[in-house]
């Protein structure tokens, strides 16, 4: 939904799409909480995902179009800090709710808690600038179809392939994805109202930024995924304890995000290089530490250092890419950047799961014995 939603925001207005997406997400949350079976729950989660996909690009587009250039780095810093707070609050709140089992709701409370969050978002939307859409701009229906099929065919086998044992249909679906997305890329310059603004295809910085976001997020979500998986499955931590153990990462990400705009202005793209190297060093240092009880205490400051690097990279790359994007292309890049995040995360988590769960000598987890 992300690329399509970004273009819909250009056409109908970012504020309107933000409100619509929030309402759709809230409806999906209520449906998920009331799900009588797994099939209904999956359908409700699709509705949630559609709502979230409608909302996400509008935030970056509003920052890019409505915030003055002098204040934009600070706004992007706050945006990055918000992502850090959310990554911390989500697991903590989820662990608390499941552990508390309020009113006997169990896991259903995890979905219900998003309803007041959505209501607060709707209330906050009243102060967002009401940008007008471009009345003469049409949404590329063919592009919407190609990206929806292409990205769907890419994510589906990555999400289900390992558990299903990689049957033939997973490889066939991946082949369909390559063909459809290739068709989209080749025909994009020749369509009258392309889904992605043509200027982005000529912008080397924008292309490199989207690629960097994709590559970096192929590693970071898989890093946190493996950490949670190991703490709960191999060591036996409950969800809340695992969330608290990884909390320094998310908390430090807030600090890294807040300081990133100033660092990006002073040092430019060097901030990305240093942040990526620190993140890689964090992963290497954590692997031997997490295997012992004493090492897990020593891992906390290492996690904090990695979180600061994650926050710094994410905010800096967004700021550096968006700095030179003109207003007409804001919607496109606001859809491409989170799309690169999500696709990188999907591919990285799938690959990490394969490596971690692969049979090893002595049947020990890849991070070492607890």
C-alpha positions as CSV (number, residue, x, y, z in Angstrom):
1,X,0.0,0.0,0.0
2,X,2.9,2.4,0.7
3,X,3.8,3.6,-2.8
4,X,0.1,3.7,-3.8
5,X,-0.9,5.5,-0.7
6,X,1.8,8.1,-1.3
7,X,0.4,8.9,-4.7
8,X,-3.2,8.9,-3.3
9,X,-2.0,11.5,-0.8
10,X,-0.6,13.7,-3.7
11,X,-4.0,13.4,-5.4
12,X,-6.5,13.7,-2.6
13,X,-4.5,15.5,0.2
14,X,-2.2,14.1,2.9
15,X,-4.5,15.1,5.8
16,X,-7.4,13.3,4.2
17,X,-5.5,10.1,3.6
18,X,-4.0,10.2,7.1
19,X,-7.5,10.3,8.7
20,X,-8.9,7.6,6.3
21,X,-5.9,5.3,7.1
22,X,-6.3,5.8,10.8
23,X,-10.0,4.9,10.7
24,X,-9.3,1.8,8.6
25,X,-6.6,0.7,11.0
26,X,-8.9,1.2,14.0
27,X,-11.6,-0.9,12.3
28,X,-9.1,-3.6,11.6
29,X,-7.9,-3.5,15.2
30,X,-11.5,-4.0,16.6
31,X,-12.1,-6.8,14.1
32,X,-8.9,-8.5,15.1
33,X,-9.7,-8.3,18.8
34,X,-13.1,-9.9,18.1
35,X,-11.8,-12.6,15.8
36,X,-13.6,-15.9,16.3
37,X,-10.9,-17.9,14.4
38,X,-7.5,-17.6,12.8
39,X,-8.9,-17.0,9.3
40,X,-10.9,-14.0,10.5
41,X,-7.9,-12.8,12.4
42,X,-5.7,-12.9,9.3
43,X,-8.3,-10.9,7.3
44,X,-8.5,-8.3,10.1
45,X,-4.7,-8.0,10.1
46,X,-4.9,-7.3,6.4
47,X,-7.3,-4.5,7.1
48,X,-4.9,-3.2,9.8
49,X,-2.0,-3.4,7.3
50,X,-3.9,-1.5,4.7
51,X,-4.8,1.3,7.2
52,X,-1.2,1.5,8.3
53,X,0.0,1.6,4.7
54,X,-2.3,4.5,4.0
55,X,-1.0,6.5,7.0
56,X,2.7,6.1,6.9
57,X,3.7,8.0,3.7
58,X,1.4,10.9,4.6
59,X,3.6,11.8,7.7
60,X,6.8,12.2,5.6
61,X,4.9,14.1,2.9
62,X,3.4,16.6,5.3
63,X,6.9,17.2,6.8
64,X,8.4,17.7,3.4
65,X,5.6,20.0,2.0
66,X,4.3,21.9,5.0
67,X,7.3,22.3,7.3
68,X,9.7,25.2,6.3
69,X,13.1,24.0,5.1
70,X,14.9,25.5,8.2
71,X,12.7,23.5,10.6
72,X,12.6,20.3,8.5
73,X,15.7,18.6,10.0
74,X,14.3,19.0,13.5
75,X,10.9,17.6,12.4
76,X,12.7,14.6,10.8
77,X,14.6,14.2,14.1
78,X,11.4,14.1,16.0
79,X,10.0,11.6,13.5
80,X,13.0,9.3,14.0
81,X,12.7,9.7,17.8
82,X,9.0,8.7,17.6
83,X,10.0,5.5,15.7
84,X,12.4,4.7,18.5
85,X,9.8,5.3,21.2
86,X,7.3,3.2,19.3
87,X,9.7,0.3,19.0
88,X,10.3,0.5,22.7
89,X,6.7,0.9,23.8
90,X,5.2,-1.8,21.5
91,X,7.0,-4.8,23.0
92,X,6.7,-3.5,26.5
93,X,3.0,-2.8,26.4
94,X,2.3,-6.0,24.5
95,X,4.2,-8.0,27.1
96,X,2.5,-6.3,30.0
97,X,-1.0,-6.8,28.5
98,X,-0.5,-10.5,27.7
99,X,1.0,-11.1,31.1
100,X,-1.7,-9.2,33.0
101,X,-4.5,-11.0,31.0
102,X,-6.9,-8.0,31.7
103,X,-10.5,-9.1,32.0
104,X,-9.5,-12.5,30.6
105,X,-8.9,-11.0,27.2
106,X,-5.5,-12.5,26.7
107,X,-3.9,-11.6,23.4
108,X,-7.0,-9.7,22.3
109,X,-6.1,-6.8,24.5
110,X,-3.0,-6.2,22.3
111,X,-5.4,-5.2,19.5
112,X,-7.8,-3.3,21.7
113,X,-5.1,-1.1,23.1
114,X,-4.5,0.3,19.6
115,X,-8.1,1.7,19.5
116,X,-7.4,4.6,22.0
117,X,-4.1,5.2,20.2
118,X,-6.0,5.6,16.9
119,X,-8.5,7.9,18.6
120,X,-5.7,10.1,19.9
121,X,-4.2,10.2,16.4
122,X,-7.6,11.3,15.0
123,X,-7.8,14.0,17.6
124,X,-4.2,15.1,16.8
125,X,-5.0,15.2,13.1
126,X,-7.2,18.2,13.6
127,X,-4.0,20.3,14.0
128,X,-2.2,18.9,10.9
129,X,-2.0,21.2,7.9
130,X,-4.8,20.5,5.4
131,X,-2.8,20.3,2.2
132,X,-4.8,20.2,-0.9
133,X,-4.5,17.4,-3.5
134,X,-3.6,18.0,-7.1
135,X,-7.1,18.0,-8.8
136,X,-5.6,17.3,-12.3
137,X,-3.4,14.4,-11.2
138,X,-4.6,10.9,-11.8
139,X,-3.5,7.8,-10.0
140,X,-1.7,5.2,-12.3
141,X,-4.1,2.2,-12.1
142,X,-1.7,-0.1,-14.0
143,X,1.1,0.9,-11.7
144,X,-1.0,0.2,-8.6
145,X,-1.9,-3.3,-10.0
146,X,1.7,-4.1,-10.8
147,X,3.2,-3.0,-7.5
148,X,0.5,-4.6,-5.5
149,X,0.9,-8.0,-7.3
150,X,4.7,-7.7,-7.5
151,X,5.4,-6.8,-3.8
152,X,2.7,-9.2,-2.6
153,X,4.3,-12.0,-4.5
154,X,7.6,-11.1,-3.0
155,X,6.6,-10.8,0.6
156,X,4.2,-13.9,0.7
157,X,6.9,-16.6,0.1
158,X,9.4,-14.8,2.3
159,X,6.9,-14.9,5.2
160,X,5.7,-18.5,4.7
161,X,8.4,-20.2,2.7
162,X,10.6,-21.4,5.5
163,X,7.8,-22.8,7.6
164,X,6.3,-24.5,4.6
165,X,9.6,-26.1,3.6
166,X,10.0,-24.0,0.4
167,X,7.6,-25.9,-1.9
168,X,7.5,-25.2,-5.6
169,X,4.9,-22.5,-5.3
170,X,7.2,-20.3,-3.2
171,X,9.8,-20.2,-6.0
172,X,7.1,-19.7,-8.7
173,X,5.7,-16.8,-6.7
174,X,9.1,-15.2,-6.4
175,X,9.6,-15.6,-10.2
176,X,6.2,-13.9,-10.7
177,X,7.3,-11.0,-8.4
178,X,10.6,-10.5,-10.4
179,X,8.7,-10.5,-13.7
180,X,5.9,-8.1,-12.5
181,X,8.2,-5.6,-10.8
182,X,10.5,-5.7,-13.8
183,X,7.6,-4.9,-16.0
184,X,6.7,-2.0,-13.7
185,X,10.2,-0.5,-13.8
186,X,10.5,-0.8,-17.6
187,X,7.2,0.7,-18.4
188,X,7.3,3.4,-15.7
189,X,8.8,6.2,-17.8
190,X,6.3,5.7,-20.6
191,X,3.0,6.0,-18.6
192,X,1.3,9.4,-18.6
193,X,0.7,9.5,-14.8
194,X,3.4,7.2,-13.3
195,X,3.0,6.0,-9.8
196,X,6.6,7.1,-8.9
197,X,7.5,10.6,-9.9
198,X,9.9,10.6,-12.9
199,X,12.3,13.0,-11.3
200,X,13.2,10.3,-8.7
201,X,14.5,8.1,-11.5
202,X,17.0,10.7,-12.5
203,X,18.0,11.7,-8.9
204,X,21.2,9.7,-8.0
205,X,20.9,10.7,-4.3
206,X,17.3,9.6,-4.1
207,X,18.1,6.2,-5.7
208,X,21.1,5.7,-3.5
209,X,19.1,6.7,-0.4
210,X,16.3,4.2,-1.1
211,X,18.9,1.5,-1.7
212,X,20.7,2.3,1.5
213,X,17.4,2.2,3.5
214,X,16.7,-1.2,1.9
215,X,20.1,-2.7,2.7
216,X,20.3,-1.3,6.2
217,X,16.9,-2.6,7.1
218,X,17.7,-6.0,5.7
219,X,20.0,-6.3,8.7
220,X,18.5,-4.3,11.6
221,X,15.0,-6.0,11.9
222,X,16.6,-9.4,11.5
223,X,19.0,-8.4,14.3
224,X,16.2,-7.5,16.7
225,X,14.1,-10.5,15.5
226,X,16.9,-13.0,16.3
227,X,17.5,-11.3,19.6
228,X,13.8,-11.7,20.7
229,X,13.7,-15.2,19.3
230,X,16.8,-16.3,21.2
231,X,15.8,-14.7,24.5
232,X,12.4,-16.3,24.4
233,X,13.0,-19.6,22.6
234,X,16.5,-20.6,23.6
235,X,16.9,-18.9,27.0
236,X,13.3,-19.1,28.1
237,X,12.6,-15.4,28.9
238,X,8.9,-14.4,29.0
239,X,7.8,-11.7,26.5
240,X,8.1,-8.9,29.0
241,X,11.6,-9.8,30.3
242,X,12.8,-10.1,26.7
243,X,11.3,-6.7,25.9
244,X,13.0,-5.2,28.9
245,X,16.4,-6.8,28.0
246,X,16.2,-5.2,24.5
247,X,14.9,-1.9,25.8
248,X,18.3,-0.1,25.8
249,X,18.4,-0.5,22.1
250,X,15.1,1.3,21.5
251,X,15.7,3.9,24.2
252,X,19.1,4.8,22.8
253,X,17.5,5.0,19.3
254,X,15.5,8.0,20.6
255,X,18.7,9.8,21.6
256,X,20.5,8.9,18.3
257,X,17.5,10.2,16.3
258,X,17.4,13.5,18.1
259,X,21.1,14.2,17.5
260,X,21.1,13.0,14.0
261,X,20.0,16.1,12.1
262,X,22.8,18.2,13.6
263,X,25.4,15.5,12.8
264,X,24.0,15.2,9.2
265,X,24.4,18.9,8.7
266,X,27.9,18.9,10.0
267,X,29.3,15.7,8.6
268,X,26.9,14.7,5.7
269,X,26.8,11.1,4.6
270,X,29.8,10.2,6.8
271,X,27.2,9.8,9.6
272,X,25.7,6.9,7.7
273,X,29.1,5.2,7.3
274,X,29.9,5.5,11.0
275,X,26.4,4.5,12.1
276,X,26.5,1.4,10.0
277,X,29.9,0.4,11.2
278,X,28.8,0.8,14.8
279,X,25.7,-1.3,14.2
280,X,27.8,-4.0,12.6
281,X,30.2,-3.9,15.6
282,X,27.2,-4.2,17.9
283,X,26.1,-7.4,16.3
284,X,29.6,-8.9,16.4
285,X,30.1,-8.0,20.1
286,X,26.6,-9.2,21.1
287,X,26.9,-12.7,19.6
288,X,29.4,-14.1,22.3
289,X,27.8,-12.1,25.1
290,X,24.2,-13.2,24.9
291,X,25.1,-16.8,25.4
292,X,25.9,-16.5,29.2
293,X,24.0,-15.0,32.2
294,X,27.0,-12.6,33.0
295,X,27.4,-11.7,29.3
296,X,23.7,-10.7,29.0
297,X,24.3,-7.9,31.6
298,X,27.3,-6.8,29.7
299,X,25.2,-6.8,26.5
300,X,23.0,-4.0,27.7
301,X,25.4,-1.1,27.1
302,X,26.3,-2.7,23.7
303,X,22.7,-2.8,22.8
304,X,22.4,0.9,23.8
305,X,25.3,1.8,21.5
306,X,23.7,-0.1,18.6
307,X,20.4,1.6,19.3
308,X,22.0,5.0,19.1
309,X,23.6,4.1,15.8
310,X,20.3,2.8,14.4
311,X,18.5,6.0,15.4
312,X,21.2,8.1,13.9
313,X,21.3,6.2,10.6
314,X,17.5,6.1,10.1
315,X,17.0,9.8,10.7
316,X,20.1,10.9,8.8
317,X,19.3,8.9,5.7
318,X,15.8,10.3,5.6
319,X,17.0,13.8,6.1
320,X,19.7,13.5,3.5
321,X,17.4,12.0,0.9
322,X,14.6,14.4,1.5
323,X,16.8,17.5,1.5
324,X,17.0,17.7,-2.2
325,X,13.6,16.3,-3.2
326,X,11.2,19.0,-4.6
327,X,7.6,19.2,-3.5
328,X,6.2,17.5,-6.6
329,X,8.1,14.3,-5.8
330,X,7.6,14.4,-2.0
331,X,4.8,11.8,-2.2
332,X,6.8,9.4,-4.3
333,X,9.8,9.4,-2.0
334,X,7.6,9.3,1.1
335,X,6.2,6.0,-0.3
336,X,9.5,4.6,-1.5
337,X,11.5,5.0,1.7
338,X,9.1,3.1,4.0
339,X,8.6,0.5,1.2
340,X,12.3,0.0,1.2
341,X,12.2,-0.4,5.0
342,X,9.4,-2.9,4.9
343,X,10.9,-5.0,2.1
344,X,14.4,-5.0,3.6
345,X,12.9,-6.1,6.9
346,X,10.9,-8.9,5.3
347,X,13.9,-10.3,3.3
348,X,16.3,-9.9,6.2
349,X,14.0,-11.6,8.8
350,X,13.4,-14.5,6.3
351,X,17.1,-15.0,5.7
352,X,18.0,-14.6,9.4
353,X,15.3,-17.2,10.4
354,X,16.7,-19.7,7.9
355,X,20.3,-19.3,9.3
356,X,19.2,-19.3,13.0
357,X,16.9,-22.3,12.7
358,X,19.2,-24.4,10.4
359,X,20.4,-27.6,11.9
360,X,23.8,-27.1,13.6
361,X,26.4,-29.4,15.1
362,X,25.3,-30.4,18.5
363,X,21.8,-29.0,17.9
364,X,22.7,-25.7,19.7
365,X,21.2,-22.4,18.8
366,X,23.3,-20.2,16.5
367,X,24.0,-17.7,19.2
368,X,25.5,-20.3,21.5
369,X,24.1,-22.4,24.3
370,X,22.3,-20.6,27.1
